[in-house]
Amino acid sequence: MGRPREFDEETAVSAARERFWDAGYAATSLSDLTQATGLGKASLYGAFGDKHALYMRIFEEYCESAVRGFHEALAGPDEGALARVREHLLANARGSAQNPRGCLLARGTAELAGRDPDVASRARRAHEELAGAYAAAIEAAQRAGDVAAGADPGALGLLLLGIHRGTEALGRGGADEAALVAMVEAALAGLPGGAHTRPVAR
Protein backbone atom coordinates (compact mmCIF):
# COMPACT_ATOMS: atom_id res chain seq x y z
CA MET A 1 0.00 0.00 0.00
CA GLY A 2 1.43 3.38 -1.04
CA ARG A 3 2.23 6.08 1.46
CA PRO A 4 -0.36 8.86 1.74
CA ARG A 5 0.65 12.16 0.19
CA GLU A 6 2.02 14.65 2.66
CA PHE A 7 1.02 17.76 0.74
CA ASP A 8 -2.14 19.46 -0.46
CA GLU A 9 -2.49 18.62 -4.13
CA GLU A 10 -4.67 21.56 -5.05
CA THR A 11 -2.24 23.99 -3.40
CA ALA A 12 0.60 22.51 -5.42
CA VAL A 13 -1.42 22.70 -8.65
CA SER A 14 -2.30 26.32 -7.92
CA ALA A 15 1.33 27.22 -7.34
CA ALA A 16 2.39 25.51 -10.56
CA ARG A 17 -0.39 27.26 -12.45
CA GLU A 18 0.84 30.66 -11.28
CA ARG A 19 4.36 29.85 -12.41
CA PHE A 20 3.23 28.66 -15.86
CA TRP A 21 0.93 31.68 -16.16
CA ASP A 22 3.67 34.16 -15.29
CA ALA A 23 6.53 32.66 -17.30
CA GLY A 24 4.94 30.48 -19.95
CA TYR A 25 5.51 26.79 -20.57
CA ALA A 26 8.93 26.85 -22.21
CA ALA A 27 10.46 29.23 -19.69
CA THR A 28 9.27 27.16 -16.72
CA SER A 29 11.79 24.51 -15.75
CA LEU A 30 11.36 21.54 -13.49
CA SER A 31 13.44 23.38 -10.90
CA ASP A 32 11.04 26.32 -11.14
CA LEU A 33 8.15 23.98 -10.45
CA THR A 34 9.79 22.33 -7.47
CA GLN A 35 10.57 25.76 -6.05
CA ALA A 36 7.04 27.04 -6.66
CA THR A 37 5.30 23.97 -5.23
CA GLY A 38 7.78 23.13 -2.49
CA LEU A 39 7.86 19.54 -3.74
CA GLY A 40 10.90 17.47 -4.60
CA LYS A 41 11.28 16.10 -8.10
CA ALA A 42 10.24 12.61 -7.07
CA SER A 43 7.08 13.88 -5.39
CA LEU A 44 6.24 16.10 -8.34
CA TYR A 45 6.65 13.27 -10.84
CA GLY A 46 4.84 10.82 -8.60
CA ALA A 47 1.84 13.10 -8.17
CA PHE A 48 1.49 14.64 -11.60
CA GLY A 49 3.72 12.84 -14.08
CA ASP A 50 6.03 14.97 -16.18
CA LYS A 51 5.98 18.71 -16.83
CA HIS A 52 3.69 18.35 -19.82
CA ALA A 53 1.16 16.24 -17.93
CA LEU A 54 1.06 18.81 -15.12
CA TYR A 55 0.60 21.64 -17.60
CA MET A 56 -2.22 19.81 -19.38
CA ARG A 57 -4.02 19.24 -16.09
CA ILE A 58 -3.76 22.96 -15.35
CA PHE A 59 -4.77 23.94 -18.87
CA GLU A 60 -7.76 21.57 -18.81
CA GLU A 61 -8.98 22.91 -15.47
CA TYR A 62 -8.57 26.49 -16.65
CA CYS A 63 -10.51 25.83 -19.86
CA GLU A 64 -13.33 24.20 -17.93
CA SER A 65 -13.48 27.16 -15.56
CA ALA A 66 -13.47 29.68 -18.42
CA VAL A 67 -16.33 27.93 -20.22
CA ARG A 68 -18.33 27.65 -17.01
CA GLY A 69 -17.80 31.34 -16.31
CA PHE A 70 -19.06 32.31 -19.77
CA HIS A 71 -22.22 30.27 -19.39
CA GLU A 72 -22.91 31.64 -15.91
CA ALA A 73 -22.42 35.24 -17.04
CA LEU A 74 -24.56 34.92 -20.16
CA ALA A 75 -27.36 32.67 -18.90
CA GLY A 76 -30.76 34.12 -18.12
CA PRO A 77 -34.10 35.08 -19.64
CA ASP A 78 -34.34 36.04 -23.31
CA GLU A 79 -35.19 39.57 -22.27
CA GLY A 80 -31.88 41.16 -21.38
CA ALA A 81 -29.68 38.65 -23.23
CA LEU A 82 -28.09 41.34 -25.37
CA ALA A 83 -27.45 43.48 -22.30
CA ARG A 84 -25.71 40.53 -20.63
CA VAL A 85 -23.50 40.10 -23.71
CA ARG A 86 -22.60 43.78 -23.53
CA GLU A 87 -21.76 43.68 -19.84
CA HIS A 88 -19.67 40.55 -20.28
CA LEU A 89 -17.65 42.06 -23.10
CA LEU A 90 -17.21 45.35 -21.27
CA ALA A 91 -16.09 43.63 -18.07
CA ASN A 92 -13.48 41.73 -20.05
CA ALA A 93 -12.34 44.89 -21.86
CA ARG A 94 -11.95 46.82 -18.62
CA GLY A 95 -10.20 43.94 -16.92
CA SER A 96 -7.84 43.48 -19.86
CA ALA A 97 -6.68 47.07 -19.61
CA GLN A 98 -5.65 46.40 -16.02
CA ASN A 99 -4.29 42.86 -16.33
CA PRO A 100 -1.21 42.59 -18.54
CA ARG A 101 -0.83 38.91 -17.63
CA GLY A 102 -3.94 38.07 -19.62
CA CYS A 103 -5.80 34.76 -19.88
CA LEU A 104 -4.04 31.42 -19.50
CA LEU A 105 -6.08 29.93 -22.35
CA ALA A 106 -4.99 32.71 -24.70
CA ARG A 107 -1.38 32.58 -23.56
CA GLY A 108 -1.15 28.81 -23.78
CA THR A 109 -2.76 28.80 -27.22
CA ALA A 110 -0.38 31.45 -28.54
CA GLU A 111 2.71 29.72 -27.17
CA LEU A 112 1.96 26.06 -27.75
CA ALA A 113 -0.95 25.33 -30.10
CA GLY A 114 1.25 25.46 -33.18
CA ARG A 115 3.50 22.66 -31.94
CA ASP A 116 1.61 20.78 -29.23
CA PRO A 117 -1.39 18.81 -30.53
CA ASP A 118 -2.77 18.27 -27.02
CA VAL A 119 -2.88 22.00 -26.32
CA ALA A 120 -4.21 22.71 -29.81
CA SER A 121 -7.05 20.22 -29.43
CA ARG A 122 -8.08 21.46 -25.99
CA ALA A 123 -7.83 25.11 -26.97
CA ARG A 124 -9.93 24.52 -30.10
CA ARG A 125 -12.63 22.79 -28.06
CA ALA A 126 -12.60 25.57 -25.45
CA HIS A 127 -12.95 28.25 -28.10
CA GLU A 128 -15.82 26.36 -29.72
CA GLU A 129 -17.56 26.18 -26.34
CA LEU A 130 -16.95 29.88 -25.60
CA ALA A 131 -18.28 30.89 -29.01
CA GLY A 132 -21.22 28.57 -28.39
CA ALA A 133 -22.06 30.41 -25.18
CA TYR A 134 -22.15 33.69 -27.08
CA ALA A 135 -24.20 32.06 -29.86
CA ALA A 136 -26.76 30.85 -27.31
CA ALA A 137 -27.05 34.40 -25.96
CA ILE A 138 -27.58 35.69 -29.50
CA GLU A 139 -30.35 33.13 -30.02
CA ALA A 140 -31.98 34.39 -26.82
CA ALA A 141 -31.67 37.97 -28.05
CA GLN A 142 -33.29 36.92 -31.34
CA ARG A 143 -36.23 35.45 -29.46
CA ALA A 144 -36.52 38.72 -27.57
CA GLY A 145 -36.51 40.66 -30.84
CA ASP A 146 -33.22 42.44 -30.14
CA VAL A 147 -31.19 40.75 -32.90
CA ALA A 148 -32.49 40.08 -36.39
CA ALA A 149 -34.15 36.68 -36.66
CA GLY A 150 -32.33 35.88 -39.91
CA ALA A 151 -28.85 36.44 -38.47
CA ASP A 152 -26.53 33.46 -38.02
CA PRO A 153 -26.02 32.92 -34.26
CA GLY A 154 -22.93 30.77 -34.84
CA ALA A 155 -21.23 33.44 -36.92
CA LEU A 156 -22.14 36.16 -34.44
CA GLY A 157 -20.94 33.99 -31.57
CA LEU A 158 -17.55 33.71 -33.24
CA LEU A 159 -17.54 37.46 -33.89
CA LEU A 160 -18.21 38.20 -30.22
CA LEU A 161 -15.50 35.80 -29.14
CA GLY A 162 -13.16 37.58 -31.54
CA ILE A 163 -14.03 40.89 -29.87
CA HIS A 164 -13.50 39.31 -26.47
CA ARG A 165 -10.08 37.94 -27.44
CA GLY A 166 -9.15 41.07 -29.36
CA THR A 167 -9.76 43.44 -26.47
CA GLU A 168 -7.76 41.14 -24.24
CA ALA A 169 -4.79 41.08 -26.62
CA LEU A 170 -4.91 44.84 -27.15
CA GLY A 171 -5.16 45.41 -23.40
CA ARG A 172 -2.04 43.33 -22.85
CA GLY A 173 -0.38 45.44 -25.53
CA GLY A 174 -1.10 48.66 -23.66
CA ALA A 175 -4.38 49.91 -25.16
CA ASP A 176 -6.25 52.03 -22.64
CA GLU A 177 -9.64 51.19 -21.20
CA ALA A 178 -11.54 53.87 -23.10
CA ALA A 179 -10.32 52.53 -26.44
CA LEU A 180 -11.28 48.95 -25.55
CA VAL A 181 -14.73 50.02 -24.35
CA ALA A 182 -15.25 51.95 -27.60
CA MET A 183 -14.25 48.84 -29.55
CA VAL A 184 -16.90 46.77 -27.78
CA GLU A 185 -19.59 49.40 -28.26
CA ALA A 186 -18.79 49.72 -31.97
CA ALA A 187 -18.99 45.95 -32.44
CA LEU A 188 -22.36 45.73 -30.68
CA ALA A 189 -23.72 48.67 -32.64
CA GLY A 190 -22.98 46.70 -35.80
CA LEU A 191 -25.09 43.69 -34.83
CA PRO A 192 -28.12 43.21 -37.07
CA GLY A 193 -31.09 44.66 -35.21
CA GLY A 194 -34.37 42.90 -34.57
CA ALA A 195 -37.87 43.92 -35.49
CA HIS A 196 -38.37 45.89 -32.27
CA THR A 197 -34.78 46.53 -31.29
CA ARG A 198 -34.22 48.61 -28.20
CA PRO A 199 -30.92 50.26 -27.28
CA VAL A 200 -28.71 47.91 -25.31
CA ALA A 201 -29.17 48.68 -21.61
CA ARG A 202 -26.45 50.85 -20.11
N, C-alpha and C positions, 0 to 999 in steps of 0.2 A: 504494500500500500504506500503510495507516494506521500511525501511530507506536505502538510498544508502550507499554502503560500503565506509568507510573513509580511505581506505588503498589500495595500489597497489597490486593486487593479485599475479601478476607474481613475484614481488619482494619478497613477502612472501614465495612463492613456492621455489624460488631460495635459500633463506636463509634456509628453511627447508631441501632442498636437500643437501646443504653443510653440515649441521649437521648430517643427516643420513649417508652421504658419509664418513665423518670423523670418526664417532663413531659406525656406524652400527645401525641396527633397535633396537635390544634388549637394547642396552646401551643408547638409546635416550629416555628420558622421556618426558612427556607432559610439564613439567616445562622447560626442555631444549628447546622445540619447541617454547614455548611462549617467552622465552628469545631471541632465535635466530630471531624470526619473529617480535618481538615487539608487538604481539597481546595478548590480554587477552584470557583466556580459552573459554569464551563464543563466542568471535569473531572467534577463531580458529575452534571450533566445528561448528559454524554456516556457516562458509565459506567452510570448507573442510570435515566435518564429523569427524570421530574419527581418531586416529593415523594411523590405518591400511589403511583407505581410503586415507589419505594424502600420505602415503608411496606409495600406488599403483598408484596414479596419477603421482607421481614423477618417479616411476619405468617405467610406461607405456611411459611417455614422453621421458625418457632416451633411452628406447629400440627403439622407433620410430626414434630418432635422430641417434642412432648407425647404424641402418639398412640403413637409408638414406645416412649417411656418407660413408658406404661401397659401395653402388651403385654408388655414385658420384665419388669415387676414382677409381673404377674399370671399369666404363663405357668408351666406346670409340670404335674406329675401331678395327677390328680383328687383324690387324697388330699392334703389340705393346701390345697386351693383356697380354702376359706373363711378359713383362717388367713392366706393371702396377701392376700385382700381386706382383712381387718382390719388387717394391718400397713401396707398401702398407705394406707388411710384415716387411720390413726393418724399415720403419718409426715407426711402432708399437714397434718393438724390441728396437730401440734406445730410444723411449719415455718411454718404460717400465723400462729401466735401470735408468731413471732419475725421475720416478714418483712412489714412493712407495705406494701412495694411491690407485693406480690401477683404474680399471673400475667399475662403479657402477653396471653394469649388472653382472659382475663376482662376485663382493662382495655380492650382494644381493642373487645370486643363491647359493653361498657357504653357506651363513648364514641361508637362509630361505627355499630353495626349498624342503628340506627334510621334512618340517613340515607345510608348508603353500601352499595349493594347488593353490591359486591364483598366487603366485610368481612362482611356478613350471610351471604352464601352460603358463604364459607370457614369462618366460625365455626359455622354450622349443620352443615356436613359434619364438622368437627372434633368437635363435641359428639356427633354420631351415632356417630362412630368410638370416642370415649371411652366412651360408654354401651355400645357393642358389646363393648368389652374387658371391662367389668364383667359384661355379660350372659354372655359366654363363660365367665368364672370361675364364675358362678352355675350354668351348665349342668354344669361340671365338679363343682361341689359337689353337685349333684343326683345325678350318677352315683355319687359317693362316699357318698350317703345322708345328707348333712349339711344339705340344703335339700329341702323337700318336692317330690316329683316333679311334682305338679300345679301348682306355682307358675309364673308367667309370667316367664321369664328377661329378656325385653325390658323389662318393667315394673320388675323389680327392678334391672336395669342402670341405668335412668333414675333410680330412687330413690337408688342408691348414688352416681351422678354428682351428684345434687342435694345429698347429704350432703357430698360432696367440695367442691363449689362453695360450699355454705353455710358450712362451717367456714372456708374461705378468706376469704369476705366478712366473717364475724364476727371472724376474727382481725385483718383489716385495720382493723376498727372498734374494736379494743381488747379483745375478749374474751380472757380468760386461757387458758392451755393446759389447765388442769384442766377448765374448762367445755367446751372443744372436744373433749377426750378423752371426757368423759362423754356428749356428744352422739353421738359415733361409737358408743360402746358401747351406748347406748340403741337406736340405729337397728339395729344388728346383732342385739340381743336380740329385736327385733321381727320378724326374718325368719322365714318359716314353716319349722319344723323338719322334718327328714327322719325316715324310719322308725327309724333308729338314730343319731339326732343325738348328737354328743358336744359338750362345751363347746369353744368356739373356743380354740385354743391361745394361751397367754399367755406 
